[in-house]
Amino acid sequence: MTRGRTLPSLNALRAFEAAARLESFTKAAEDLGVTPGAVSRHIRALEESLTVPLFVRENSRVQLTAAGETYRPFVDAAFGQLLDGAKHLNVYERQRSAVIDVMPTFAERWLLPRLPLLAQRYPNVRVRLQTSTEVGAFTEHAQAGIWYGQEGDWPASTKQLLFPEQLIPVASPSLLAGYKPLQSPEHLLALPIIQVASTPDVWPEWLQSVGVQRPLPPAQEVFDTCGLAIQAAVHGLGLMMANRAFIAAELARGELVPAHVSVVTRSQGWYLCQPRQDLETPAVRSFRRWIGTEAEAARTV
């Protein structure tokens, strides 16, 4: 209890600790980022408050008096307790926080729009997303990662399949209106084709799966990111082979429509991965349960 007692100022105690450790007001000032005069004033105020001299001043060097030697371990212990308290708070904060590596496309097209639902279900959980295109290696401080790959990938991690990639050709209604009737998958090749530079294999894979033997004509539009390709399709620039999970909003709003009913499920998908050696914190556990539920709901749509 401190009621009725006046405690020394924290700045005075910091000045005392630094001067006692470094045996110099000048060095203490450098350590604390203040002037030597400020250190001297803080020490003088502390001595007046305690009514005992704490230092013997000898030119540029200072030494603790007997009273100072007696007082020093109590000050050191107090600062030690403050540091320990801060560490406990850091542990507490880590328990409440989930640091997740996520690929930019997944974050933009699927995860971010759903995060308000996480906040509603787990209001005390804080999620920090770290976008990264590196798959298979966790970034610093990451407790989990959402990666794109196959079942046998990343043997050093525990994995939970969120959903497989499902390919579907889509375009704007206005574009398709100018090319009717599209009675077979082969007829789609008459439309301008949009491709994403990083996934050139999705069109050939879909065409092969639906029995089209003709080669894919050169793409009229090639984009660096999935998000740009989706926007290009929305604006009628061409026909895109999309991951169905990433265009749910555009389909629901009627901005994109399927150009063919065939949906091809790939062997690749999106996985929530966690380091095997890490203990799962409550926040990460809540995030894992929530995203599993959301992914299951998305698969059934």
N, C-alpha and C positions, 0 to 999 in steps of 0.2 A: 504494500500500500504506500502511496506517495502523498496522500492527502495531508495538507498542513505542512509539507516539506517542500523546499525549493530545490529542484534538481539543476545541476550545472547545464549550460547550453551544450548541444551536440557539437557545435563548432569548436567550443573550448575543449571538449574532451578529445576531439579529433586532433586539435593542435597539440594537446598534451601527449597523446599516443605517438604522433609522428616525431615530436621533439625528443621524447624519451627513447624512441627506437633509433633515431639518427644522430642523437647527441648534438643537435645544431638547430637553431631557429631558422637559419637560412636554408638548410637542406629540407627542413620540415615544410617551409614555405614553397619550395620547388615541388615537393611531393604532393602538396595539397592544391597547388595552382593559385596561391595567394602571395601577398607581399610578406617579407619578414616582419614588418611593423604590425601587420594584422595578427600574425602568430604571437608576437610579443604581447599584444593587447589581450588576446584570448587567454594566454597563460596568466597574465596579471589578474584578469577578472576571475579566473578559476581560483587562484591563490587567495584573493580577497573573499571569495565565496566560502572557501574551506577554512580560511583564517590561518593558514600555514604556508610557508614557502615550499615550493615543489622542486625548484631548480637552484643550483648554484651557477651563477653566470661568470664565465671565465673567458673574456674576450669573445672570440668567434665560437667557442665551444661551451656547451652547458652540460652539467651533470645533475642527476637526481639527488635530492636531499634524502635523508632517512624517511621523511614523511612521503616524499615522492616515490621511493622504492616500495613503501607499504601500499601506496595507492595504486601503483601501476598494474599489478595483477588483477585487481578488481575491474579496472578500465578495460584491460585486454579481454577478460572473461565476458564483460558486457558486450563488447563488439563481437566477440565470438558467438555469443548467443543470438545477436542480431543477424549475423551471417547464417547461422544454422536455421533461424526462422525463415530467412529468405529462401534457403534451399528447400525447406518443407513446403513453402508456397509454390516453388517451381514444380515440385513433385505433384502437388495438388492441381496445379494448372495443367500439367501434362495428362493427369487422369481425366480432365474435362475436355482436352483438345485431341482432335484426330488430324494428323498431318498426312495428307494423301497425295502421292504422285499420280498425275493423270495426264493422258495425252490430250493435246489441245482440242482436237475434233470432238472427242468424247465429252470433254468438259463443256464445250460450247453448245453442241447439238443435243446432248441428253442429260448431263448431270446438273448443270446450272439451273435450268428451268424447274428442276425438282427440289432444289435445296430448301425453298420455303416450306415444303412438306416435312423435311427433316426437322426444321426449327419448330414446327408445330408439334411434332411427336416427341422430340427430345430437346426441349428449350434450353437445357443446361449444357448441351454438347456444342462445342465450337469446332468447326471444320476449316482447316487451312489447306487450300489446294495449291500444289506446286506443279505447274505444267512442265512437261518434259517429253521430248520425242524419243528419249532413250528407253528401250524396253529391256527388262531383265536385270537392271541394277537400280537399287533404291538411292535416291538423292539423300543428302544430309538431313537428318531429323525425321525422315519419312517413316511412318509406321505401317503404311500399306501403299499399294500401287494398283492402278487400273490399267491393265495392259492388253494389247491385242496379239493373239497368237493361237496356238493349238494346245491340246491336252498334254502333250509330252514336253512342252517347253518349261523352263525355269524349275528344274528339279529341286533347287535349294529353297523353294518357296512353297507355302501352302496356297492352294488355289481354290477359288469358287467361281464356277462359270456363271456369269450374269446372263448372257444370251449369245447364241451364235449369230454370225452375220447372215442376213437374209437379203438376197439381191432381187431387186424388182426394177424394171424399166419404167421411168416416169417422165412426164412432160407437162407443160401447161395446157389447159383445155383449149386455149386459142390455137396453139401449134397443132395439136392433134386434129382439130376441126378441119384443117386444110389438107389432111392426108387420109381421110376416110375413103373407103373402108380399109382397116388394117385387120385382115382376116387371119393372118398367120404370123408367127414370129419373124419369118423372113422378110415380111413387108416392112418391118421396123427399120431395115437397113436403108430404106429410101429417105428417112428423116436425117437431118443434121445431127451428128453425134457429139456429145459432150463427154470428155474424159477428165479424170483426175490424174495428174502426172505420176503420183506415187502408187497408183493401183491400176496399171495398164492391163492386168489380167482378168478383171471382173467381167468385161464384155465378152471376151472369148469363152470364159467359163460358162456364163449364162447361155450363150448361143449354142455351145456344145451340149449343154444339159437339156435344151429344148429341141435338139435335133437339127439345128441349122448348120449346114456344111459350108456355106459361102463364107469367104473371109470378111472380116470387118473392114469397111471402107475407112480411109483416113478420117480422123476426128476433125471436125470444123473448129471446135473450141477445146483447148486444153488448159486446165487451171491447176494452180499449185495446191489448193486446199479444197477439201470437201465442201466447206461452207460457201466458198465462191461458186463452185460448180452448182450447188443447189440454188443459189440466187440466180445464176444464169438460166437454169431450167425454169424457174418461176417466171422470169421475164421473157420466156419464149425463145431463147437462143438455141435450143436443141433438146435432144432426148438424152437423159442421164440414166446410168445404171447406179441406183442408190441403195444404201443400206436402209432397209425399211424402218428400223428403229430411229434413224436420224431424221426422217422426214415425216414423222407422225403428225406434227403440228401443221405442216403444209398440206398434207392429205386431208386433215380434219377441216381446214379452212377452204378446201377446194382449189388451192393455188397450184397444186400438182395433182395429177390423176395417173393411175396405172395405164401404161400403153399396152400391156398384156397381162393376163391373169397369172402367168407362171411365176412363182417365187422359188428361187433356188437357195437352199440352205448350204452354206459352205462349212468346211471342217474347221475354219478359223472362227474365233469369237472374242468376246470381251470378258476378261477375268479380273476378279478382285484377288490380288496376291499379297501375302504377308510374309515377312521374314520368319523362318522356322524357329530361330533362336529367341525371338522377342516374346516377352509376356504381353498378352493382349490387354490393353487398358480398357476401363469401362467405356470410354468415349469411342474407341475403335470398335469395341464389341457392339455398341449401339448402332454405329454407322454400318457395320457389316450386316446386322439384322435388317436395318432399314433398307439398304440398297438391294439386298436379296429379295425383300418383299416387293419393292418397286420394279425390279427387273422381271420378277415372275408375272406381275400384273401386265407389264409391257409385252411379254411373250404371248399372252393370251388375247391381246387386242387384234 
